[in-house]
Every structure is written in C-alpha cells, then in structure tokens.
C-alpha cells in the first residue's frame, strides 16, 4: 500500500480519484488548496502527489515548485491532473516540476495506467 496525496478543490474530482486509489488499496491524503497541500506533503511525505493546477491560495504550479525545493520530496512523482488542456499547458506543468500530466475529465482506465507507472502497482480495477 502506498500513500497518495490529492491536492484538489473540486469535490467530484476528489471523490473519483479517492475512489480509484482506495479500490487499488492505497491510502489517501487530501488537501483543498495549494498551500495546505505543500504543508501536508512536507509533514506526511507521500509516495505520489496528484496536483490540480487551478487551486485557491497557491496554484498547482507554485505548489509543485515549492515541493520540488524540499530535499525529501524532490523525487516524489507529481502528476498534474487538470482541465488545462490547451497547447503548452502540459509543457508548463512539466516545467514546474510535474512528472506526468493527466487531463480532466478523468478517464479511469487511463488514470489507472498512469498510477501504475508511477507507483509500480500491479493491481487493476475490477
């Protein structure tokens, strides 16, 4: 079992990601804004972070850059999960320090494949 931090302010998206992760047997931490997400990441050191980009208080780009400054978190995979799907948005997320990029709305089978790639999971949704 791995610990995954979801930094997301939309309840429906949060529910979907939490449901998938718990179905795969993972522990889930949640933050509703970028600043709270950075604090939670620093205190709990998750195995993976799912980062919304459009967040209150501190956006996902700034939160990702802050997390990447931490010696203990610099290698934790951060997956941008965002509705920003215009040309250049993926590159901007990767330049901020994200490891991967997933577009919303979430496609569960594709989302699970990304999780498996970055968590080393063998489990599948049934």
C-alpha positions in Angstrom: 0.0 0.0 0.0 1.2 3.4 -1.0 0.2 6.9 0.3 -1.1 9.3 -2.3 -1.7 13.0 -1.6 -4.5 14.5 -3.7 -4.4 18.3 -3.9 -7.8 19.1 -5.5 -10.5 21.7 -4.7 -13.4 20.1 -6.7 -15.3 17.6 -4.7 -16.4 15.4 -7.6 -12.8 15.1 -9.0 -11.6 14.4 -5.4 -14.2 11.7 -5.0 -13.3 10.0 -8.3 -9.6 9.9 -7.6 -10.0 8.8 -4.0 -12.4 6.0 -5.1 -9.9 4.7 -7.7 -7.0 4.9 -5.3 -8.8 3.2 -2.4 -10.0 0.5 -4.8 -6.4 -0.2 -5.7 -5.6 -0.5 -2.0 -3.8 2.8 -1.4 -4.1 5.3 1.5 -5.3 8.8 0.5 -4.4 12.2 2.0 -6.4 15.2 0.8 -5.8 19.0 0.6 -8.2 21.5 -0.9 -5.6 24.3 -1.8 -2.0 24.5 -2.8 -0.6 25.9 0.4 -2.3 23.2 2.5 -1.1 20.6 0.0 2.5 21.7 0.4 2.2 21.6 4.2 0.7 18.1 4.1 3.4 16.9 1.6 6.1 18.1 3.9 4.6 16.6 7.0 3.5 13.2 5.6 5.9 12.6 2.7 3.5 10.7 0.4 4.7 8.2 -2.3 2.8 10.2 -5.0 1.1 13.5 -5.4 -1.9 14.2 -7.6 -1.9 18.0 -8.3 -4.7 20.1 -9.6 -3.4 23.2 -11.3 -6.3 25.6 -10.7 -6.3 25.9 -6.9 -7.1 28.5 -4.4 -4.4 30.3 -2.3 -1.5 28.8 -4.2 -1.9 27.4 -7.7 -0.6 23.9 -8.7 2.5 25.3 -10.5 3.6 27.3 -7.4 2.8 24.3 -5.1 4.8 22.0 -7.3 7.8 24.3 -7.4 7.7 24.6 -3.6 7.5 20.8 -3.2 10.4 20.3 -5.6 12.6 22.6 -3.3 12.3 20.1 -0.5 15.2 17.7 -0.3 12.9 14.9 1.0 10.3 15.4 -1.7 12.2 16.3 -4.8 11.9 12.8 -6.2 8.3 12.2 -5.3 6.2 11.8 -8.5 3.8 14.7 -9.0 1.1 14.1 -11.6 -0.8 17.2 -12.8 -4.5 16.4 -13.1 -6.0 19.3 -14.8 -8.7 20.6 -17.1 -5.9 22.9 -18.6 -5.6 21.2 -22.0 -4.5 24.0 -24.3 -1.3 23.9 -26.3 1.6 24.5 -24.0 -0.2 23.6 -20.7 1.4 20.1 -20.5 4.8 21.7 -21.0 4.1 24.3 -18.4 3.2 21.7 -15.8 6.3 19.6 -16.6 8.5 22.7 -16.5 7.1 23.5 -13.0 8.3 20.0 -11.9 5.4 17.7 -12.6 6.4 14.2 -13.6 3.3 13.5 -15.7 0.1 15.1 -16.9 -3.5 13.8 -16.9 -6.4 15.7 -18.5 -9.8 16.1 -16.8 -12.4 14.7 -17.0 -10.6 11.7 -15.7 -10.7 8.5 -17.9 -10.5 5.8 -15.2 -8.6 3.2 -17.2 -6.0 5.7 -18.5 -5.7 7.2 -15.0 -5.0 3.8 -13.5 -2.3 3.2 -16.1 -0.6 6.4 -15.1 -0.9 5.5 -11.4 0.6 2.0 -12.1 3.5 3.5 -14.0 4.4 5.9 -11.1 3.5 3.7 -8.1 4.7 0.3 -9.6 1.2 -1.1 -8.9 0.2 -4.5 -10.3 -3.4 -4.2 -9.1 -6.2 -3.5 -11.5 -9.7 -2.0 -11.0 -12.2 -4.8 -11.0 
